[in-house]
Amino acid sequence: MMLFETRALCKYYHAGSRTEVRALDDVSLSIERGSLTVVSGPVRFGQDNLARAAGSIGTTDAGANLLRGREPG
């Protein structure tokens, strides 16, 4: 059974008028009930943004979170 899922999460930051930083760019993941999931990578590669977006603590520019197949809230 799928416990948690993200679909096409995007989070962009703008640094100046010409620079766009894509912290999350079309990120999708699925976590099944009873599984252990680890997100790792180099510093400043979006792990914190993903954790905030997945926990509905932060905002995203696009995408959705699903908890047991439904949007939380």
PyMOL commands that set and color helices and strands:
alter all, ss='L'
color gray80, all
select helices_A, chain A and resi 47-54
alter helices_A, ss='H'
color red, helices_A
select strands_A, chain A and resi 2-15+19-32+62-67
alter strands_A, ss='S'
color yellow, strands_A
deselect
rebuild
show_as cartoon
